[in-house]
């Protein structure tokens, strides 16, 4: 498992309501409102159906009904379904007879469809069309059985196009347990266009780039990224690619795992329409809510690169170049043998083309103001596109259909059908094919209404972000969407150029916790940016910081609030450590004897690069003249001595000097320090005078002594006969 990987999300709770065996649940179910339907032609049970459940909670028995063929029932085809009993209890379930029920009247609209799938309808208007027996299921086990109705059955023939309610039930201990679904009889003459957006993302990270170890695991044959690519390959899906993934692979150069390099080559070679998500799939809505004018972009990834990894290696004659032989991406500059060819940021982030400035905020986090703010951004002469769920608009708030291309008071938006998208996403999380049919049938039903309600206009759907998704389930979902009767898959460009309909975004906002975290991260980054002016290349600090901030703002953290909070706190602690890594060390009281000297101070630099500083010294008394600004180049990971020239003026006493390190851009670095200097300037004159007097006295004494000796010698000579 990759570190910090977010767990696979369970299907939405409303799709996981377990059908438990107990009188209390039966009483609750019977209180739900009935769904309008005509009387059945044969007696039908009256209990309210429960929604199909794919996952049984401990102590529950889940009963699921899954139509085959994504719920599509064409004229002349037989109706085939599977029923699955998942036993989450500690006791085996008995063998039970299962009956299949089909409605004679089509569901009238999307609201009625939602009510039926949520278990809010009744079986009064349904007819029993088939039955089977489901054998006993041991504790913790699962059993699936099939039921079919032949094509020539009169209860299937002559049905008009529409969405028909479907249910399966069994009786146990006097209680009827029911699971619901639908079948769709398509309109052969109806045509629609559909764009399906699939994200290619990695698990949520707190580091700026995926490591070689993480990439090797994610791009292994069973890795999450490999599964995602396998699932979309050969489909018309529109790819939403996190550019941090190709950047991580390219940043390793010749050290990139072979599986990762092959994965990137496959991605670039795909013909699919695509666009780049924000770096790290950062949530644009939370950035705007934190006060930014526009979403953040990477500042540079040079600090992640090792030059030795980008030295081209000439292939041996007759050999095929390997990833180590050819840098990725292929450089456009002249290659000098033996010299590294370093890719720039744009080359690292390249996803293989695609449209720029397409924003996909986390669902429910946008507002009219943020949509307008994003809509004002342009790239390559084209306006940006903001993706919104239909439920985030006034027209789709109650479940209504909204065409793909919208205009929100001048801001270009792409609206994806929330109901279809939720159902497809849920299906993509089901490992077992027998359980996948229920959400696929729901998606077909919602898509049927969407196509009928938007004639001539495209429909857009998405699969939400998911780091761990089965390639089989993903491909099955994309295939079902592409093969919907009368549907034609379209590209992102076709969606963007389709006629725009007016839409009004609803008020939404990211959680207060995420906004506070984003505000704190952005403030810390600003502080680090000012601090980085001490470096010859500020991007050595600001590049990794921006990359990590964007990763921490990833949509992937939304479902992990506790883990996200811990990751943010850890990152902020690291940033504070960096900001305190360069400082002026405290200095004890200094005694200054004489009128001129140099005061010595020490600068600590824990960074791995030399830093450029200026030490500003401000005396608090005119008795001491100090050099106000002293340039300093502090060596990496060491303490560097700084000598500040001073000149004492007339008088003695205690003088306080205020010291502050600043960058060449005059940014304060570290806390200011204050040092006391004991000035004894007159001692120099006194000492010189005393020394002069002493030397003069000794000289006079020597002269006197010499004269006395000469006189004594003369007296001695004159006394001699």
C-alpha positions in Angstrom: 0.0 0.0 0.0 1.3 3.4 -0.9 1.9 5.7 2.1 -0.8 8.3 2.6 -3.0 6.5 0.0 -6.6 7.3 0.6 -8.8 4.3 1.1 -11.3 3.3 -1.6 -14.6 5.0 -0.8 -17.7 2.9 -0.2 -20.7 3.4 -2.4 -23.0 6.3 -1.3 -24.9 5.4 1.9 -28.2 5.6 0.2 -27.2 2.7 -2.1 -25.9 0.6 0.8 -28.9 0.4 3.0 -28.9 -3.2 4.2 -32.0 -5.4 4.0 -31.9 -6.8 7.5 -34.0 -9.6 8.8 -36.0 -8.3 11.7 -39.5 -7.1 12.7 -38.2 -3.6 13.6 -36.9 -2.9 10.1 -40.2 -4.2 8.6 -42.2 -1.8 10.7 -40.0 1.1 9.6 -40.3 0.1 6.0 -44.0 -0.1 6.1 -44.2 3.6 7.1 -42.6 4.9 3.9 -44.7 6.7 1.4 -46.1 4.7 -1.6 -45.1 5.4 -5.2 -48.0 6.0 -7.6 -48.6 3.0 -9.8 -51.5 1.1 -11.4 -52.8 -2.0 -9.8 -51.0 -5.3 -10.7 -52.8 -7.9 -12.8 -51.8 -10.6 -10.2 -51.7 -10.3 -6.4 -48.5 -8.6 -5.3 -46.9 -8.2 -1.8 -47.4 -4.8 -0.2 -44.2 -4.1 1.8 -42.2 -1.1 0.8 -39.0 -2.2 -1.1 -35.5 -1.4 0.3 -32.8 -0.1 -2.0 -30.4 -2.7 -3.4 -27.3 -3.1 -1.2 -23.9 -4.2 -2.4 -22.1 -4.2 0.9 -23.4 -5.9 4.0 -22.5 -4.3 7.3 -21.6 -6.5 10.3 -24.8 -8.1 11.5 -26.7 -7.4 8.3 -27.9 -9.4 5.3 -27.7 -7.5 2.1 -30.0 -8.4 -0.8 -29.1 -7.1 -4.2 -30.9 -7.1 -7.6 -28.8 -6.6 -10.7 -30.2 -6.6 -14.2 -27.7 -7.8 -16.8 -26.7 -5.6 -19.7 -26.7 -2.4 -17.6 -30.5 -2.7 -17.4 -31.1 -2.3 -21.1 -34.1 -4.4 -22.3 -34.4 -4.2 -26.1 -37.5 -5.5 -27.8 -37.1 -9.2 -28.6 -34.6 -9.8 -25.9 -35.0 -11.8 -22.7 -34.9 -10.2 -19.3 -32.0 -11.6 -17.2 -31.1 -10.5 -13.7 -29.0 -11.8 -10.8 -29.9 -11.7 -7.2 -27.2 -11.8 -4.5 -27.5 -12.4 -0.8 -24.5 -11.3 1.2 -24.6 -12.6 4.8 -22.8 -10.4 7.3 -24.2 -12.1 10.3 -22.8 -14.9 12.5 -25.5 -17.4 11.4 -26.3 -19.1 8.1 -29.4 -18.0 6.2 -31.9 -20.6 5.1 -32.8 -21.5 1.6 -35.4 -19.0 0.4 -37.6 -18.7 -2.7 -37.0 -15.5 -4.6 -39.6 -13.8 -6.8 -39.0 -11.3 -9.6 -41.5 -8.4 -10.1 -41.8 -6.0 -13.0 -43.9 -2.9 -13.4 -46.3 -2.5 -16.2 -46.1 1.3 -16.3 -43.0 3.3 -16.9 -41.6 5.6 -14.2 -42.9 9.1 -15.0 -39.8 11.3 -14.3 -36.4 11.5 -12.6 -37.9 12.4 -9.2 -40.0 9.2 -9.3 -37.0 7.2 -10.4 -35.0 8.5 -7.5 -37.8 7.8 -5.0 -38.0 4.2 -6.4 -34.3 3.5 -6.2 -34.1 5.0 -2.7 -36.7 2.4 -1.6 -39.6 4.9 -1.2 -42.0 3.1 -3.5 -44.3 0.1 -3.1 -44.8 -3.1 -5.0 -48.5 -2.6 -5.5 -48.2 -1.9 -9.2 -45.8 -4.7 -10.1 -46.4 -8.2 -11.5 -44.6 -11.3 -10.6 -42.8 -12.5 -13.8 -40.3 -15.2 -12.6 -39.0 -17.0 -9.5 -36.0 -19.0 -8.4 -34.6 -20.5 -5.2 -31.6 -19.1 -3.4 -29.7 -21.6 -1.4 -28.5 -21.2 2.1 -25.7 -18.7 2.7 -23.2 -19.5 5.4 -22.1 -16.8 7.9 -19.9 -14.2 6.3 -20.6 -15.8 2.8 -22.3 -14.7 -0.4 -24.5 -16.4 -2.9 -25.7 -15.3 -6.3 -28.6 -16.8 -8.4 -30.0 -16.0 -11.8 -33.5 -15.3 -12.9 -34.7 -14.8 -16.5 -37.9 -14.1 -18.4 -37.9 -15.3 -22.0 -38.2 -12.8 -24.8 -41.5 -14.3 -26.1 -43.1 -13.8 -22.7 -46.2 -11.6 -23.3 -45.4 -9.6 -20.2 -42.3 -8.3 -22.0 -43.6 -7.7 -25.5 -45.1 -4.5 -26.7 -43.6 -2.3 -24.1 -43.2 1.4 -25.0 -39.8 3.0 -24.5 -39.2 4.0 -20.9 -37.9 3.1 -17.5 -39.7 0.3 -15.7 -39.5 -0.5 -12.0 -38.0 -3.9 -11.2 -37.9 -5.7 -7.8 -37.0 -9.0 -6.3 -38.2 -10.3 -2.9 -38.2 -13.3 -0.6 -40.1 -14.1 2.6 -38.5 -15.1 5.8 -40.0 -15.5 9.2 -43.1 -13.6 8.2 -41.2 -10.7 6.7 -40.8 -9.8 3.0 -37.3 -8.5 2.1 -37.1 -6.7 -1.2 -34.4 -5.2 -3.4 -35.2 -2.8 -6.3 -33.8 -1.8 -9.6 -35.0 -0.8 -13.1 -35.0 -1.9 -16.7 -34.8 0.6 -19.6 -36.6 -0.1 -22.9 -34.7 2.3 -25.2 -36.1 4.4 -27.9 -34.4 3.2 -31.1 -35.0 6.6 -32.8 -33.5 8.7 -30.1 -29.9 9.9 -30.4 -27.7 11.7 -27.9 -24.0 12.6 -27.4 -22.2 12.0 -24.2 -18.8 12.9 -22.8 -17.4 10.8 -19.9 -14.6 12.3 -17.8 -12.3 9.9 -16.0 -9.6 11.2 -13.6 -6.2 9.7 -13.5 -4.9 10.5 -10.1 -2.6 9.1 -7.4 -3.4 8.8 -3.7 -3.3 11.9 -1.6 0.2 13.0 -0.8 2.0 15.4 1.7 5.2 15.3 -0.3 5.8 17.4 -3.5 6.3 14.4 -5.8 5.8 10.7 -5.7 9.0 8.8 -4.9 10.6 6.1 -7.0 9.3 3.5 -4.6 5.8 4.8 -4.7 5.8 5.0 -8.5 7.1 1.5 -8.8 4.2 0.2 -6.7 1.6 2.4 -8.4 2.7 1.4 -12.0 3.3 -2.3 -11.2 1.0 -4.7 -13.1 -1.4 -4.6 -10.2 -0.8 -1.0 -9.3 -3.5 1.6 -9.0 -2.2 3.8 -11.8 -1.8 0.8 -14.1 -5.4 -0.2 -13.4 -6.6 3.3 -14.2 -4.8 3.3 -17.5 -5.8 -0.2 -18.4 -9.5 0.7 -17.7 -9.5 3.8 -20.0 -7.3 2.4 -22.8 -9.4 1.7 -25.9 -12.4 3.8 -24.6 -13.5 7.3 -25.7 -13.2 8.6 -22.1 -12.0 12.2 -21.6 -9.0 12.0 -19.3 -8.4 14.4 -16.4 -4.7 13.9 -15.6 -2.9 15.0 -12.5 0.3 16.5 -14.0 2.2 15.7 -10.8 2.3 12.1 -11.9 4.2 12.5 -15.2 6.4 15.2 -13.5 7.4 12.7 -10.8 8.4 10.1 -13.4 10.3 12.6 -15.5 12.0 14.1 -12.5 13.7 10.8 -11.8 15.4 10.8 -15.2 17.4 7.6 -15.7 16.4 6.5 -12.1 12.7 6.2 -13.0 11.4 2.7 -12.6 10.9 0.9 -15.9 7.3 0.3 -15.2 6.7 4.0 -14.5 8.4 5.0 -17.8 6.3 2.5 -19.7 3.2 3.8 -18.0 4.0 7.4 -19.1 4.7 6.3 -22.7 1.3 4.6 -22.8 -0.4 7.7 -21.4 1.2 10.0 -24.0 0.3 7.6 -26.8 -3.4 7.4 -26.0 -5.6 9.2 -28.5 -8.1 10.3 -25.8 -9.1 13.9 -25.4 -7.7 15.2 -22.1 -7.0 18.1 -19.8 -4.7 18.7 -16.9 -6.0 18.9 -13.3 -4.3 21.3 -11.0 -0.9 20.1 -9.8 -1.6 17.3 -7.2 -5.3 17.7 -8.1 -5.4 20.7 -5.8 -8.9 21.9 -5.1 -9.3 25.3 -6.8 -12.4 26.2 -4.7 -10.6 26.1 -1.4 -7.8 28.2 -2.8 -10.2 31.0 -3.8 -12.0 30.7 -0.5 -8.7 31.2 1.3 -8.3 34.6 -0.5 -6.3 33.9 -3.6 -7.2 35.7 -6.8 -6.5 32.7 -9.0 -5.4 29.1 -8.3 -1.7 28.4 -7.5 0.7 26.9 -10.1 4.0 25.1 -9.6 6.9 27.5 -9.1 9.5 25.1 -10.4 10.7 21.6 -9.8 14.4 22.0 -10.2 15.2 21.1 -6.6 13.8 17.6 -7.3 16.2 17.0 -10.1 19.7 15.4 -9.9 21.8 16.5 -12.9 23.5 13.1 -13.2 20.2 11.5 -13.9 19.9 13.5 -17.1 23.2 12.8 -18.8 22.4 11.2 -22.2 24.0 7.8 -22.7 24.8 6.8 -26.2 23.2 3.5 -27.1 25.5 0.7 -28.2 25.5 -0.2 -31.9 22.5 -2.3 -32.8 20.7 -1.8 -29.4 17.4 -0.2 -28.8 17.5 2.9 -26.6 16.3 2.4 -23.1 14.8 5.0 -20.7 18.3 5.5 -19.4 19.6 6.2 -23.0 17.1 8.9 -23.8 16.0 11.6 -21.4 12.3 12.1 -20.9 11.0 14.3 -22.4 13.2 14.5 -25.5 15.0 17.8 -25.1 14.9 20.5 -27.8 18.2 22.0 -26.9 21.5 21.0 -28.4 22.9 17.9 -26.6 26.5 18.1 -25.5 28.0 14.7 -24.9 28.5 14.1 -21.2 26.5 17.2 -20.2 23.1 16.8 -18.5 20.0 17.9 -20.4 17.7 19.2 -17.7 14.0 19.4 -18.6 12.1 22.6 -17.7 8.9 22.8 -15.7 6.6 22.7 -18.7 8.3 19.6 -20.1 8.0 17.9 -16.7 4.3 18.6 -16.4 3.3 17.7 -20.0 0.4 15.2 -20.1 0.4 14.7 -23.8 -1.5 17.7 -25.0 -5.0 18.8 -24.0 -6.8 22.0 -23.2 -5.5 24.4 -20.5 -7.5 26.1 -17.7 -10.1 23.4 -17.1 -11.0 23.5 -13.4 -12.7 20.6 -11.6 -13.5 21.7 -8.0 -14.6 19.3 -5.4 -18.4 18.8 -5.6 -20.4 21.3 -3.5 -17.6 23.8 -3.0 -18.3 26.5 -5.5 -20.4 29.6 -5.4 -21.5 32.2 -8.0 -18.6 34.4 -7.0 -16.0 31.6 -7.3 -17.4 30.4 -10.6 -17.2 34.0 -11.9 -13.6 34.3 -10.6 -12.5 31.1 -12.3 -14.4 32.2 -15.5 -12.2 35.3 -15.8 -9.1 33.2 -16.3 -7.8 32.8 -19.8 -5.2 30.4 -21.3 -3.9 30.4 -24.9 -6.5 33.0 -25.8 -9.4 30.9 -24.6 -11.7 31.3 -21.6 -11.4 28.7 -18.8 -14.0 26.0 -18.2 -15.3 25.2 -14.7 -16.9 21.7 -14.1 -19.9 21.7 -11.9 -22.3 18.9 -10.8 -25.9 19.5 -12.0 -27.0 19.6 -8.4 -24.8 22.7 -7.9 -27.1 24.7 -10.2 -30.6 25.9 -9.7 -32.0 23.9 -12.7 -30.5 20.7 -11.4 -30.9 21.2 -7.6 -34.1 19.1 -7.5 -32.6 16.3 -9.7 -33.4 17.9 -13.1 -31.3 17.5 -16.2 -28.9 20.2 -17.2 -27.1 20.2 -20.6 -23.3 19.8 -20.6 -22.4 23.3 -21.8 -23.5 26.2 -19.7 -23.0 29.9 -19.3 -23.0 31.3 -15.8 -23.4 35.0 -16.3 -20.4 35.1 -18.7 -18.4 32.3 -17.1 -18.1 29.2 -19.2 -19.0 26.0 -17.3 -19.3 22.3 -18.0 -22.2 20.7 -16.1 -22.1 17.0 -15.4 -25.2 15.0 -14.6 -24.8 14.2 -10.9 -27.2 11.3 -10.8 -25.7 9.5 -13.7 -22.2 10.2 -12.5 -22.9 9.0 -9.0 -24.4 5.7 -10.3 -21.4 5.2 -12.7 -18.9 5.9 -9.9 -20.7 3.5 -7.6 -20.6 0.8 -10.3 -16.8 1.4 -10.8 -16.2 0.5 -7.1 -18.0 -2.8 -7.3 -15.5 -5.6 -7.8 -18.1 -8.3 -8.4 -19.9 -8.2 -11.7 -23.0 -9.6 -10.0 -23.2 -6.4 -7.9 -22.3 -4.0 -10.6 -25.5 -4.4 -12.5 -27.7 -2.5 -10.0 -25.8 0.9 -10.3 -25.3 0.5 -14.0 -29.0 0.0 -14.5 -29.6 3.2 -12.4 -27.1 5.0 -14.6 -28.9 3.8 -17.8 -32.3 5.0 -16.4 -31.1 8.5 -15.4 -29.3 8.7 -18.8 -32.5 7.8 -20.5 -34.2 10.8 -18.9 -31.2 13.1 -19.5 -31.1 12.2 -23.2 -34.9 12.8 -23.6 -34.8 16.1 -21.8 -31.8 17.6 -23.7 -32.6 16.9 -27.4 -29.7 18.0 -29.6 -27.4 18.9 -26.7 -24.7 16.8 -25.2 -24.8 15.2 -21.8 -21.7 15.1 -19.6 -20.9 12.6 -16.9 -17.9 11.9 -14.7 -16.4 9.2 -12.5 -15.3 10.8 -9.3 -11.7 10.6 -8.1 -10.7 7.2 -6.8 -7.1 6.1 -6.2 -8.0 2.4 -5.9 -10.3 1.2 -8.6 -10.5 -2.1 -10.4 -9.5 -2.0 -14.1 -12.3 -4.5 -14.9 -15.0 -2.5 -13.1 -13.7 0.8 -14.7 -13.7 -0.7 -18.2 -17.2 -2.2 -17.7 -18.6 1.1 -16.6 -17.0 3.0 -19.5 -18.2 0.3 -22.0 -21.7 0.5 -20.6 -21.8 4.3 -21.0 -20.3 4.2 -24.5 -22.8 1.5 -25.6 -25.9 3.2 -24.3 -28.5 2.9 -27.2 -28.3 5.9 -29.5 -25.4 7.5 -27.7 -22.3 8.8 -29.4 -19.1 9.6 -27.3 -17.7 13.1 -27.8 -14.4 14.9 -26.9 -13.8 17.7 -24.5 -13.6 20.1 -27.5 -17.0 19.0 -28.7 -18.5 19.6 -25.2 -16.8 23.0 -25.0 -18.0 24.2 -28.4 -21.6 23.0 -28.0 -24.4 25.6 -27.6 -24.3 27.1 -24.1 -27.5 27.4 -22.0 -27.8 29.8 -19.1 -27.2 28.3 -15.7 -27.1 29.8 -12.2 -24.7 28.2 -9.7 -25.9 27.7 -6.2 -24.0 28.9 -3.1 -21.6 26.3 -1.8 -18.3 26.4 0.0 -15.5 24.2 1.2 -15.5 23.2 4.8 -14.2 25.8 7.3 -11.4 23.4 8.4 -10.1 23.1 4.8 -10.3 26.9 4.3 -8.4 27.5 7.5 -5.8 25.0 6.6 -5.4 26.5 3.1 -5.1 30.0 4.6 -2.4 28.8 7.0 -0.4 27.0 4.3 -0.6 30.0 2.0 0.6 32.4 4.7 3.5 30.1 5.6 4.4 29.9 1.9 4.5 33.7 1.7 6.8 33.8 4.7 9.0 31.1 3.2 9.1 33.0 -0.1 10.4 36.1 1.6 12.9 34.0 3.5 14.1 32.4 0.3 15.5 35.7 -0.9 18.7 34.8 1.0 19.5 32.2 -1.7 21.0 32.7 -5.1 18.2 30.5 -6.4 15.1 31.1 -4.2 13.2 28.4 -6.2 15.3 25.8 -4.3 13.0 26.5 -1.4 9.9 28.0 -3.0 9.5 25.2 -5.6 9.2 22.3 -3.2 7.1 24.4 -0.8 4.6 25.2 -3.6 4.5 21.6 -4.7 3.8 20.3 -1.2 1.1 23.0 -0.6 -0.7 22.0 -3.7 -0.5 18.3 -2.8 -1.9 19.1 0.7 -4.8 21.0 -1.0 -5.7 17.9 -3.1 -9.3 16.9 -3.5 -8.1 13.4 -2.4 -7.8 14.7 1.2 -11.5 15.7 1.4 -12.6 12.3 2.6 -9.8 12.1 5.1 -10.2 15.1 7.3 -8.3 13.8 10.3 -5.3 12.5 8.2 -5.4 15.8 6.3 -5.2 17.8 9.5 -2.2 15.8 10.7 -0.4 16.2 7.3 -0.9 20.0 7.4 0.4 20.3 10.9 3.4 18.2 10.1 4.1 20.3 7.0 3.7 23.6 8.9 6.1 22.4 11.6 8.7 21.6 8.9 8.2 25.1 7.4 8.8 26.7 10.8 12.0 24.7 11.2 13.2 26.0 7.8 12.3 29.6 8.7 14.4 29.3 11.9 17.3 27.6 10.2 19.3 30.9 9.7 19.8 33.2 12.6 22.2 35.4 14.5 23.5 33.6 17.5 23.2 35.4 20.9 26.3 37.3 22.0 27.4 38.0 25.6 28.6 41.5 26.8 31.6 42.8 24.9 34.4 44.9 26.5 35.9 47.5 24.1 39.2 48.9 25.1 40.5 51.5 22.7 39.0 53.8 20.1 38.8 51.3 17.3 38.3 47.6 16.9 36.1 44.9 15.3 33.1 43.3 17.1 32.7 39.6 16.3 29.4 37.8 15.8 28.3 34.4 14.6 25.6 33.4 12.0 24.1 29.9 12.1 23.0 28.4 8.7 21.4 25.0 8.9 20.5 25.0 5.2 22.4 22.9 2.6 23.2 26.0 0.5 25.2 29.2 1.2 23.0 32.2 2.0 23.5 35.9 1.3 22.8 38.2 4.3 23.4 41.7 5.5 24.0 42.3 9.2 22.6 45.6 10.3 24.0 47.1 13.5 22.4 50.2 15.2 24.1 51.6 18.3 22.0 53.2 21.0 24.6 55.9 21.9 26.7 58.3 19.9 29.8 57.3 21.8 30.2 54.3 19.5 30.4 54.6 15.7 29.4 51.2 14.1 29.4 50.1 10.5 25.7 50.0 9.9 25.6 47.3 7.1 28.0 44.3 6.9 27.5 41.8 4.0 27.7 38.2 5.0 27.9 34.9 3.0 27.1 32.2 5.5 28.5 28.8 4.7 26.0 25.9 4.5 25.3 23.8 7.6 27.8 25.7 9.7 28.4 28.8 11.8 30.0 31.8 10.1 31.9 34.5 11.9 31.1 38.1 11.1 33.3 41.1 12.1 31.7 44.5 12.4 34.2 47.5 12.5 33.5 50.0 15.3 35.1 53.3 16.4 34.8 54.7 19.9 34.3 58.4 20.2 35.1 60.6 23.2 34.1 59.2 26.5 33.4 55.8 28.1 30.4 53.9 29.1 27.9 51.1 28.2 26.5 51.1 24.7 23.7 48.9 23.4 23.8 47.7 19.8 20.7 46.4 18.0 21.5 43.7 15.5 19.3 42.3 12.7 20.0 40.0 9.8 18.3 40.8 6.6 18.3 39.4 3.1 19.6 41.4 0.1 15.9 42.3 -0.4 15.8 43.8 3.1 13.6 40.9 4.5 14.3 40.4 8.2 15.8 37.0 8.8 15.5 35.6 12.3 14.9 37.6 15.5 16.8 40.7 16.3 19.5 40.6 18.9 20.8 43.2 21.3 24.4 43.2 22.7 25.9 45.4 25.4 29.4 46.9 24.7 31.4 48.3 27.6 33.4 51.2 26.0 36.6 52.4 27.7 38.0 54.7 25.0 40.0 57.1 27.4 42.1 54.2 28.7 44.0 54.3 25.5 45.2 57.9 26.0 46.0 57.3 29.7 47.9 54.2 28.8 49.9 55.9 26.1 50.7 58.9 28.4 51.7 56.6 31.3 53.9 54.6 28.9 55.5 57.8 27.5 56.2 59.0 31.0 57.6 55.7 32.0 59.8 55.5 28.9 60.9 59.2 29.3 61.7 58.6 33.0 63.7 55.5 32.2 65.5 57.5 29.5 66.3 60.4 31.9 67.4 57.9 34.6 69.7 56.3 32.1 71.2 59.6 31.0 71.7 60.7 34.6 73.3 57.4 35.5 75.6 57.6 32.5 76.7 61.1 33.4 77.3 60.1 37.0 79.4 57.2 35.9 81.5 59.4 33.5 82.1 61.9 36.3 83.1 59.2 38.8 85.5 57.9 36.2 87.1 61.3 35.7 87.5 61.9 39.4 89.3 58.6 39.6 91.6 59.4 36.8 92.5 62.8 38.3 93.3 61.3 41.7 95.8 58.9 40.3 99.5 60.2 40.7 
